Amino acid sequence: MEFLHIPKAFLQMNTIFISILIEALPFILIGVFVSGIIQMFITEDMVARFMPKNRVLSILMALILGLLFPGCECGIVPIVRRLIGKGVPAHAGVAFMLTGPIVNPVVLFATYVAFGNSWKMVWLRAGTAFIVAFVVALIVSFLFKGSILKNESQHSHSSSVQKTVKQKLWDVCEHAVQEFFSMGKYLIIGALIAASVQTFVKTSVLLSVGQGPFASAGVMMGLAFILSLCSEADAFIASSFQSTFAVSSLVAFLVFGPMVDIKNTLMMLGSFKTKFVVVLIALIAVTVYLSSVVLHFVG
């Protein structure tokens, strides 16, 4: 019975690691299949027709699309990568990527239930996410004019050969398998890091950093990054901190986590150029932090 001598910390880390994978895998699967459908059935001409040329209108359209997609931050990365490869502007892709995991009906309903059937946190979470995504996407539209994709030729490739629907559906499955293994390695590495940090960096250390409006917002954002929760479940964790942190800090937790955590950071680094990912994360962090501080004093 050698396993009896395995340290408890390792067993705890293993449990957290597996739970993160189980939580995220269904959404990764949805994401890669949607990505495959986009690759095979959506042409560059279609994208050019439906996407407004005006940067503000294209961002607003992407924000609205975020309402309709019931996914999490893991599954949305391959979808956005494929959309940008098809010609969607980077700023519109960013707006969709940031709002999709937060403002879709599944997540908002989970937030409503987690906070005792209260609409207040639902509106605060959705409203803050929209503002942050709009501001970040607008700044991205000025900062990045060229392609943000890593391995450009790989992502922008599309076949001109006419195929039957049956052939296209087969290609969707093949594409989904390739995308799953491409994204899956980043998910596994990210989940392992998140599980390790959760096991060996105690939450109490973060909670002891500070309780003021300035410190607590940063603490909750750090906690959201470390925990790397799926956006369908994070509201239940956030609600457990109601007696410890102000509403504004809980909003920072609920908005920053789905936009930036350990596993989706690695997935973004696998899909987009490193400079773009670094700038994007910095913009999100600053905007969420400032939104939380403003919310504290206004609320």
N, C-alpha and C positions, 0 to 999 in steps of 0.2 A: 504493500500500500504506500508506494513512494509519494503519491500525490498529497498525502497528509502532511508532508513536510514542506509543501509549497507555501511561501509566505502569504499571509492574508491580504497584504497590499496588492500582490500580483493577481490573486483571485478576484479582488475587487476591480482592479484595472481591466481584467479580462471580461468581467460582467458588463462593465460600462462600455467597453469596446464593442462587444456583441450587440448590446442594446442600441447603440448609435447606428450600427450597420443595419440592423433589422428595421429601425425607424426610417432610415434614409433610402434603402434599396428600392422599395416600391416606387418612389418618386423619381429615382434615377431611371428606372425602367420606363416609366411614363415619358420622361424627358427624352430619352434616346429614341423612342418610337415616334414621338412627335417630330423630333429632329429629322428622322428618316423620312417621314411623310413630307416635311417641308422640302427636303432635298430632292425627292422624286416627283412631287406633284406641284410645287410652287416654283414658277419660273421668275427670272429676273425682271421680265416684262410685267408680270403681275404685280411684283413688289413696287416697280416704278409707277404703276397706275394708281395703286391705292394709297401710297405713302405721300403725304403733303410735302411740297418743296420747302415751305416755310418751317424754320427750325422750331418755333414755338408750337405751331400746330402739330408737327410730327411728334413732339414730346408729349403734348396733351393726348394725342391719339394713343400713344404707347401707354400712357398712364391709365387710360380707359380700358385698354386690352388687359392690363394687369388685374382688373376687377373680374375678368372672365376665366382666368387660368387657375384651376385648383391644384397648385403645385408647391413645392418647397424650394429653398435656395439651391439645393443640389441639382434637382431636375431641370431647373430653368437655365443653367449655364450652357449646356449643349444646344438648347433651343435658340438662345440668343446668339451663340457663335454661328449657328447655321443661318439665322436670319441676316446677320451682318454680312456673312459670306454671299448671300443672295442680293445684297444691295441696300439693306436697311441701314440708314445712317447710324453711326456709333452712338450718338446722343439719344436717339430713339430706342436703340437696343438697351442702353444703360437704364433709361427710364422704366422700361418694361421689366428688366432684370431686378431692379430695386423694389418696385411695387408689387410685382406678381406674387412673391411669397408672403406678402403682408395683407394686401387689401382684397384678396379673393374671398368669396363667401364662406368657405370652410374655416379659414383662419379667423375671420371676424366672428363667426358663430362660436368657435372655441373660446375666443376672448370674452364674449358675452357671458358664456356659461361659467368660465373660470372666475370671473369677478362678480359672481352672485347675481346673474341676470341683470347687470347694469350696463346701460348704453354709454355711460360717460367714458369708460376706458376704450370702448370700441371706436368712438368718434375721435378721441384724442390720438389713438394709435394710427387710425387710417389717415386722419388729417395731417399729422406730423410726417407720416411716410410720404404722402403726396407732396408736401412742401419740400422735404429733403430731396426726394427723387427729382423734382422739377428743377430745383436750384443746382444740384450736382450735374444733371444732364445738360442744363443750359451752359454751365461753365465748361463741361467736356466739349460742347459744340464749338467753343472758341479755341480750346487748347489743342484739340486733335483733329487735324484736317485729313491726314492720310489714313491708311489702314491700321487698325489696332490688332488685327489677327496675327497669331503666331503661325508659321508654316502656311503662308497665304495661298500658295498653289494647291495645297492639299484641301483647303476648305472651300475655295471658290470653284473647284472643278465641277462642271456639269456636262452631261452627255447630250449631244445633239441628235443621237440616234432615236428614232421613234420606237417606243415600246408599248406593248399591250398593258392593260391595267394589271393583269395577272403577273407579268414580268416586273412591273413597277412595285407591286406588293412584295414580291420575293426580294427585290432590291432593298425595299424598306427594312425587311427583316435582317438582311445581310449588313446593311448600314447600321442598324440598331445594335447588332452584336459587336461590330467593330467599335462603335462609339461607347458601348457599355464597358468594354475592356480598357478603352482609352481613358474614360472618366473614372472607372472603378478603382484604378490604382491610386488616384489622388484621394478618392473617398476613403480607402483603406488606410493610407498614410495619415490623412487628416484625423480620422476616427481614433487611430492609435495614439497620435499626439494629444488629442483632446482627452482621451481616457487617462493617459499618463499624467497630464497636468491636473485633471480632476482628482486623481488619486493622491498625488504628492503635494499639491498646492491646496491647502485647506481654505475653504470658503471664509472661515473666521479671520484669516489673514487679510483678505480683501475687505471684509466688513469693518475691520478695525482701523482702516486707513482714514476714514472720515465720514461724518454724517451731514456736513453742510451741503448747500445746493451745488457748490462747485465741485467738491470732492466726490460726493455721492453719485453724481451723474457719470463721472469718469469710472468710478468703481463698478457701477452696474453695467456700463459698456464693456469693461474688461471682463466681467463675469459672463456676459452674454457671449463674448468671443471665445472664452475658455470652455464653457459648457457645450457650445456647438449644438444646441438643441434644434430639432425640426420646428418650423414655425407653427405647425399644427399643435404642438405640445407646450411651447414655451410660456404661454399665458398662465398655465397651471402652476408653473414654477414661479413666475413673477408674482402671482397672487399670494404666494406664501411669504413674500417679503413686504406685504402691505403694512405690517406693524413696525417695520424697521426703516423703510425708506419712503420718501415723499412720492406722490403720484408722478411728478415730473421725472424722477429718476427711474421709476418703473417704465415710463414711456420710452426713455432712452434705451432701456434693456430690450423692450419689445420691438423697437424700430431698428436698432443697430445690429442685434443678433442675426435676424434673417438677411440683412444686407451684407454683413461681414462676419464670418466665423472661421475657425481653423480649416475646416474641410472645404468650404467653398472658396477660400483664399487660394488653396492649392489647386483647385479645379480651374479657377480663373487664370492662375499662372500657367497652367497647361494649355489654355485656350488663347489667351491674349498676351500681347507683348508686356514684358516685365515693367517697363516704365509706366505704361498705361495703368496697370493694376496698382502699382505703388501710389500714383497720383490719385486714382479713383478712391482707394481706401482712405487716404489722407483727407480728401474732400468730404467723404461720407462721415468720417469721425468728427471733423470740425463742425460740419453742418448739424449733425445729430446732437452734439454737445451743446452748441449754441442754442438750438431749438429747445433743449431740455432746460437750460438756464433761464431762457426767456419765459418758458411755460411756468417755471417755478414762481417767478416774480409777477407774472400777469395773472396766474391762477390763484 
